[in-house]
Amino acid sequence: MAYTVRVFSLWGEEALEKEMTALGVSPQAIAHMVAKGRFFLVRADGLSPVAANILKQDMLSRGGEAAVHAGVIVHQVDKTGTLLMGTLAQYRELITKLKKQQFGLPRLAAEIETALAAQMRTGVRTIPYDGGNLELGKRTLVMGIVNVTPDSFSDGGNFFDVEKAIAHGLSLAAAGADILDVGGESTRPGAALVTAEEEMARVLPVIQGLKKQTDLPISIDTYKPQVARAALLEGAHILNDVWGMQWEGDPNHEMAAVAAEYGAPIIVMHNQIGTAYKDLMGDMIDFFSRSIDIGLARGMKQEQIILDPGIGFGKTPEQNLEVLARMKELTALGCPLLLGTSRKSVVSYCLTGDNTAPMEDRVFGTAATVALGIQNGADIVRVHDVKEMLQTVKITDKIVGR
């Protein structure tokens, strides 16, 4: 007798329930087993050897696994990380047990519980802005780029004239953009710095013109609080900060204060000088955690914050690819994700091994990153080629079930 054997790639409880229903499994059994069909790798850092040993034994007793530093058992290290391996059902039992332990384990249990809940979040979440709402999760939103600069890496100078920039923004809206992102300073490596006054002179007339002719939400791409405030006063709705509210020129975190005052959603991008990391994804999560803490301290609500992994900023091509592959790990922070890979050097790197691929040859490569990004949790994609990327978004959304 020949058997048919398959290794499934199912994600989400809905997919597991559907498969078991097709097999004729009873509803009661499905409810019992569905949590056993979801496997998670969870890393936790900063544990004492005592806490790590308890955690490991508790996880092992439930049929899971926990990898810790070799010196933990004999207390040769002061602190350690641990990599937990188990099903959702095992984590739920572990969390219940840890909440009754000592040595800081109840807090760890709460953080694991929160991270898993964020990882499994489904459905629509709404982020209000002045005059409307961003609905995230129902479908992936497309943000169209309006560069009012003479030197942006992709289209610098093409729309530097105010009327051309407005016309370009309207054309992106007509092509299906959900958000228009207006920027007046190039952030490419080596670009000339622009004063706040010059930046406002570039972007404010464009925001005013777009506001009169479209109802789409407008984002201001700036890391300067005074530009952000002026743009919001002229009708912008969303802030897009490439320094994640941690720009060194804003030591008092006025950008966060502006976002709090106006209740504006803010896109917090990961960025750093140089490409040295102790732990790439761990360091990025630490960065974002600081940004969230800064925002909350200045009166923001966490619901206002959208995270951007910052592809092309403070990262080598190899690191950019790793972030793209592991981006879903960032969902543990509980915030929506925006991905911006459009026409960037990482696309060229994959095609030619360097940054020489012409911009017009990066469209399909960008589409690949957009599709992968959506699968890995992106709620918004920031792009130059709205019409082409909208097709990519629609098809990918269908595949991943949005």
PLY file of the C-alpha trace (Angstrom):
ply
format ascii 1.0
element vertex 402
property float x
property float y
property float z
element edge 401
property int vertex1
property int vertex2
end_header
0.00 0.00 0.00
1.31 3.42 -0.96
1.03 6.25 1.53
0.90 9.96 0.85
3.08 11.96 3.24
3.30 15.74 3.28
5.12 18.24 5.46
2.69 21.10 5.94
3.47 24.80 5.97
0.44 26.18 7.78
0.32 29.47 9.64
-2.38 30.64 11.98
-5.00 28.83 14.00
-7.58 29.33 11.26
-5.50 27.30 8.78
-4.96 24.54 11.35
-8.64 24.41 12.20
-9.55 24.21 8.51
-7.16 21.31 7.90
-8.38 19.33 10.92
-12.01 19.98 9.98
-11.30 18.57 6.52
-9.96 15.42 8.20
-13.21 15.04 10.11
-11.78 15.87 13.54
-14.42 16.75 16.11
-14.78 20.42 17.15
-13.91 19.49 20.74
-10.69 17.80 19.67
-9.79 20.71 17.39
-10.17 23.17 20.26
-7.86 20.99 22.34
-5.20 20.41 19.67
-4.97 23.64 17.70
-2.54 25.26 20.15
-0.31 22.19 19.84
0.09 22.77 16.12
1.76 26.18 16.42
5.48 26.16 17.17
7.45 29.19 18.31
11.08 30.05 18.97
11.29 32.66 21.72
14.49 34.32 22.88
14.75 36.01 26.27
17.84 37.83 27.52
19.11 39.13 30.84
18.24 36.11 32.98
20.19 35.19 36.11
21.57 31.62 36.19
18.98 30.69 38.82
16.11 32.03 36.69
17.51 30.38 33.56
17.80 27.00 35.27
14.21 27.17 36.54
12.99 28.30 33.12
14.82 25.47 31.38
13.46 22.80 33.72
9.92 24.15 33.50
10.06 24.13 29.71
11.59 20.64 29.55
8.91 19.28 31.87
6.30 20.33 29.33
8.01 18.63 26.40
9.61 21.79 25.06
13.25 22.79 25.00
15.41 25.66 26.23
18.95 26.42 25.10
21.11 28.36 27.58
24.77 29.24 28.06
26.90 26.20 28.92
28.03 27.85 32.15
24.55 28.47 33.53
24.22 25.23 35.49
27.37 25.95 37.54
26.77 29.73 37.69
29.83 30.66 35.60
27.96 33.62 34.05
26.17 36.55 35.67
23.49 36.85 32.99
22.38 34.69 30.11
19.99 34.53 27.25
17.79 31.57 26.51
16.19 30.24 23.35
12.88 28.57 24.08
11.41 26.03 21.66
7.85 24.85 22.00
4.23 24.82 20.93
1.70 27.46 21.86
0.11 24.99 24.27
3.46 24.44 26.01
4.06 28.18 26.31
0.65 28.70 27.85
1.39 26.10 30.51
4.87 27.59 31.03
3.49 31.10 31.47
1.01 29.91 34.10
3.81 28.23 36.04
6.29 31.12 35.76
3.75 33.56 37.18
4.00 31.61 40.46
7.81 31.61 40.56
10.37 34.05 41.98
13.60 35.59 40.61
11.79 37.92 38.21
10.09 35.09 36.34
6.52 36.48 36.71
7.62 39.55 34.74
9.27 37.33 32.14
6.04 35.34 31.87
4.09 38.52 31.19
6.57 39.63 28.52
6.49 36.24 26.78
2.69 36.34 26.87
2.63 39.83 25.37
5.15 38.95 22.66
3.28 35.83 21.60
-0.04 37.70 21.52
1.51 40.39 19.30
3.01 37.74 17.01
-0.39 36.11 16.54
-2.39 39.31 16.19
-4.91 39.18 13.37
-7.77 41.36 12.24
-7.98 45.10 11.71
-6.52 47.73 14.01
-7.33 51.38 13.62
-4.92 54.28 14.08
-6.73 57.63 14.15
-5.30 60.77 12.58
-6.74 64.25 12.24
-9.67 63.74 9.89
-9.65 59.97 9.48
-8.29 56.57 10.39
-5.61 54.24 9.11
-7.09 50.74 8.94
-4.25 48.24 9.20
-4.55 44.49 8.78
-7.53 44.39 6.44
-5.18 44.94 3.51
-1.66 46.26 3.07
-1.57 50.03 2.58
0.61 51.66 -0.08
2.49 54.87 0.71
3.58 56.85 -2.33
6.84 58.83 -2.17
6.91 62.54 -3.08
10.52 63.76 -2.95
10.78 67.57 -3.03
14.57 67.44 -3.21
17.31 68.02 -5.75
19.42 65.06 -4.62
17.34 62.05 -3.53
18.96 58.78 -4.61
16.08 57.68 -6.83
14.32 60.69 -8.33
16.15 63.71 -6.94
15.36 66.86 -8.91
12.50 65.36 -10.89
9.85 66.96 -8.65
11.83 69.73 -6.97
9.46 72.33 -8.42
6.39 72.77 -6.20
3.85 72.36 -8.98
5.63 69.27 -10.32
5.72 67.77 -6.82
2.00 68.39 -6.33
1.22 66.90 -9.74
3.37 63.87 -8.92
1.58 63.36 -5.62
-1.79 63.54 -7.35
-0.63 61.03 -9.96
0.36 58.63 -7.16
-3.07 59.12 -5.61
-4.71 58.38 -8.95
-2.58 55.22 -9.25
-4.00 53.91 -5.98
-1.78 55.20 -3.17
-3.33 55.17 0.30
-0.87 57.68 1.83
1.37 60.36 0.33
4.78 60.83 1.98
6.30 64.26 1.35
9.98 64.81 2.09
12.25 67.81 1.65
15.66 66.44 2.62
17.45 63.49 1.09
18.56 60.93 3.65
20.81 58.96 1.31
24.42 58.49 2.50
26.47 61.62 1.80
23.49 63.85 1.07
23.78 67.52 1.98
22.13 68.58 5.25
19.23 70.99 4.93
18.19 73.61 7.46
14.71 73.45 8.95
13.85 76.71 7.18
14.89 75.38 3.77
13.09 72.10 4.39
9.88 73.92 5.30
10.17 76.13 2.24
10.28 72.97 0.12
7.56 70.87 1.69
4.91 73.22 3.09
3.66 74.54 -0.28
3.44 70.95 -1.54
1.45 69.84 1.51
-0.84 72.85 1.08
-1.40 72.03 -2.59
-2.05 68.34 -2.00
-4.38 69.07 0.88
-6.59 71.14 -1.42
-6.85 68.44 -4.08
-6.90 65.08 -2.31
-8.39 63.58 0.83
-5.56 61.08 1.24
-3.60 61.28 4.49
-0.29 63.09 4.04
2.89 62.07 5.81
5.81 64.42 6.43
9.20 62.74 6.11
11.34 64.66 8.60
13.34 64.17 11.79
13.18 67.86 12.79
10.45 68.74 15.34
9.93 72.28 14.00
9.35 70.96 10.48
6.99 68.32 11.82
4.93 70.88 13.73
4.72 73.25 10.76
3.70 70.42 8.44
0.93 69.29 10.79
-0.33 72.86 11.02
-0.51 73.02 7.22
-2.54 69.80 7.00
-0.16 66.84 7.21
-1.51 63.93 9.24
1.37 61.53 9.90
5.02 61.93 10.95
7.78 59.83 9.38
11.02 60.08 11.39
14.14 58.38 9.99
15.81 58.71 13.41
12.96 57.14 15.35
12.57 60.07 17.78
16.24 59.62 18.73
17.96 62.23 16.55
20.96 63.68 18.39
19.85 67.19 17.41
16.66 66.69 19.43
17.97 65.82 22.91
14.71 66.75 24.63
12.68 64.54 22.29
10.50 67.34 20.98
9.49 65.17 18.03
7.67 62.87 20.46
6.09 65.90 22.14
4.78 67.15 18.78
3.30 63.73 17.99
1.66 63.67 21.42
0.27 67.20 21.12
-1.37 66.56 17.76
-2.21 62.90 18.30
-0.41 62.17 15.04
0.66 58.65 14.09
4.44 58.47 13.82
6.59 56.10 11.78
9.64 55.28 13.87
12.52 54.08 11.71
15.54 52.18 12.97
18.77 54.00 12.22
22.31 54.21 13.50
25.74 55.47 12.50
27.86 52.56 11.31
26.95 48.92 10.82
28.34 47.28 13.97
25.86 45.18 15.93
26.17 42.82 18.88
22.93 41.10 17.84
21.27 42.61 14.77
17.61 41.92 15.54
18.11 42.20 19.29
19.79 45.58 18.92
16.98 46.78 16.67
14.37 45.72 19.21
16.32 47.57 21.91
16.32 50.69 19.69
12.59 50.49 19.10
11.93 49.87 22.79
13.78 53.09 23.59
11.73 54.94 20.98
8.50 53.62 22.47
9.63 54.61 25.97
10.54 58.10 24.72
7.13 58.50 23.12
5.26 57.34 26.20
7.33 59.61 28.45
6.36 62.63 26.32
2.67 61.79 26.40
2.17 59.64 23.33
0.07 56.50 23.18
1.78 53.36 21.92
-1.10 52.98 19.43
0.32 55.98 17.54
3.61 54.23 16.74
4.44 52.39 13.51
7.84 50.71 13.20
10.10 50.78 10.13
13.14 48.44 10.14
15.14 51.02 8.19
16.34 49.02 5.21
19.44 50.77 3.85
20.15 52.74 7.02
23.06 51.71 9.23
23.19 48.25 7.67
25.30 46.33 5.18
23.59 44.65 2.21
23.82 41.32 4.03
22.28 42.83 7.15
19.46 44.35 5.09
18.65 40.91 3.70
18.72 39.37 7.18
16.31 42.02 8.46
13.96 41.36 5.54
14.01 37.63 6.28
13.47 38.11 10.04
11.26 41.19 10.08
8.34 39.35 11.68
10.33 39.24 14.94
9.63 42.96 15.30
5.90 42.31 15.68
6.63 41.19 19.27
6.73 44.90 20.16
3.02 45.18 19.41
3.26 47.93 16.79
2.36 47.84 13.08
5.22 47.63 10.58
6.10 49.76 7.56
8.62 48.55 4.99
10.58 50.83 2.68
12.76 49.01 0.15
11.74 50.82 -3.02
14.60 51.04 -5.55
17.15 50.84 -2.73
20.73 49.63 -2.98
19.86 46.24 -1.48
17.78 45.53 -4.58
20.69 46.46 -6.82
23.05 44.42 -4.66
20.97 41.31 -5.26
20.86 41.97 -9.01
24.38 43.13 -9.80
26.44 42.69 -6.63
26.82 46.46 -6.23
24.78 49.67 -6.39
24.99 50.21 -10.14
21.65 48.82 -11.33
19.63 51.63 -13.01
16.58 52.78 -11.07
14.23 51.62 -13.80
15.67 48.10 -13.48
14.84 47.83 -9.77
11.06 47.65 -10.04
10.68 43.86 -10.10
13.33 43.44 -7.42
11.42 45.90 -5.27
8.25 43.89 -5.89
9.97 40.78 -4.51
10.91 42.59 -1.31
7.39 43.99 -0.97
5.83 40.52 -1.29
8.23 39.02 1.23
7.73 41.97 3.55
3.97 41.52 3.57
4.36 37.82 4.35
6.66 38.82 7.21
4.26 41.29 8.76
4.41 44.59 6.87
1.18 46.59 7.17
2.33 49.49 4.96
4.82 49.57 2.09
6.53 52.81 1.05
7.18 52.88 -2.71
7.96 55.02 -5.73
6.13 52.87 -8.30
2.60 52.81 -6.89
0.81 51.22 -9.83
3.22 48.29 -10.10
3.53 47.73 -6.35
-0.24 47.88 -5.89
-0.51 44.77 -8.08
2.13 43.06 -5.96
0.30 44.04 -2.78
-3.10 42.82 -3.96
-1.81 39.42 -5.01
0.33 38.93 -1.90
-2.57 39.95 0.35
-4.70 37.26 -1.27
-2.02 34.63 -0.67
-1.39 35.51 2.98
-5.09 35.82 3.70
-5.68 39.54 4.12
0 1
1 2
2 3
3 4
4 5
5 6
6 7
7 8
8 9
9 10
10 11
11 12
12 13
13 14
14 15
15 16
16 17
17 18
18 19
19 20
20 21
21 22
22 23
23 24
24 25
25 26
26 27
27 28
28 29
29 30
30 31
31 32
32 33
33 34
34 35
35 36
36 37
37 38
38 39
39 40
40 41
41 42
42 43
43 44
44 45
45 46
46 47
47 48
48 49
49 50
50 51
51 52
52 53
53 54
54 55
55 56
56 57
57 58
58 59
59 60
60 61
61 62
62 63
63 64
64 65
65 66
66 67
67 68
68 69
69 70
70 71
71 72
72 73
73 74
74 75
75 76
76 77
77 78
78 79
79 80
80 81
81 82
82 83
83 84
84 85
85 86
86 87
87 88
88 89
89 90
90 91
91 92
92 93
93 94
94 95
95 96
96 97
97 98
98 99
99 100
100 101
101 102
102 103
103 104
104 105
105 106
106 107
107 108
108 109
109 110
110 111
111 112
112 113
113 114
114 115
115 116
116 117
117 118
118 119
119 120
120 121
121 122
122 123
123 124
124 125
125 126
126 127
127 128
128 129
129 130
130 131
131 132
132 133
133 134
134 135
135 136
136 137
137 138
138 139
139 140
140 141
141 142
142 143
143 144
144 145
145 146
146 147
147 148
148 149
149 150
150 151
151 152
152 153
153 154
154 155
155 156
156 157
157 158
158 159
159 160
160 161
161 162
162 163
163 164
164 165
165 166
166 167
167 168
168 169
169 170
170 171
171 172
172 173
173 174
174 175
175 176
176 177
177 178
178 179
179 180
180 181
181 182
182 183
183 184
184 185
185 186
186 187
187 188
188 189
189 190
190 191
191 192
192 193
193 194
194 195
195 196
196 197
197 198
198 199
199 200
200 201
201 202
202 203
203 204
204 205
205 206
206 207
207 208
208 209
209 210
210 211
211 212
212 213
213 214
214 215
215 216
216 217
217 218
218 219
219 220
220 221
221 222
222 223
223 224
224 225
225 226
226 227
227 228
228 229
229 230
230 231
231 232
232 233
233 234
234 235
235 236
236 237
237 238
238 239
239 240
240 241
241 242
242 243
243 244
244 245
245 246
246 247
247 248
248 249
249 250
250 251
251 252
252 253
253 254
254 255
255 256
256 257
257 258
258 259
259 260
260 261
261 262
262 263
263 264
264 265
265 266
266 267
267 268
268 269
269 270
270 271
271 272
272 273
273 274
274 275
275 276
276 277
277 278
278 279
279 280
280 281
281 282
282 283
283 284
284 285
285 286
286 287
287 288
288 289
289 290
290 291
291 292
292 293
293 294
294 295
295 296
296 297
297 298
298 299
299 300
300 301
301 302
302 303
303 304
304 305
305 306
306 307
307 308
308 309
309 310
310 311
311 312
312 313
313 314
314 315
315 316
316 317
317 318
318 319
319 320
320 321
321 322
322 323
323 324
324 325
325 326
326 327
327 328
328 329
329 330
330 331
331 332
332 333
333 334
334 335
335 336
336 337
337 338
338 339
339 340
340 341
341 342
342 343
343 344
344 345
345 346
346 347
347 348
348 349
349 350
350 351
351 352
352 353
353 354
354 355
355 356
356 357
357 358
358 359
359 360
360 361
361 362
362 363
363 364
364 365
365 366
366 367
367 368
368 369
369 370
370 371
371 372
372 373
373 374
374 375
375 376
376 377
377 378
378 379
379 380
380 381
381 382
382 383
383 384
384 385
385 386
386 387
387 388
388 389
389 390
390 391
391 392
392 393
393 394
394 395
395 396
396 397
397 398
398 399
399 400
400 401
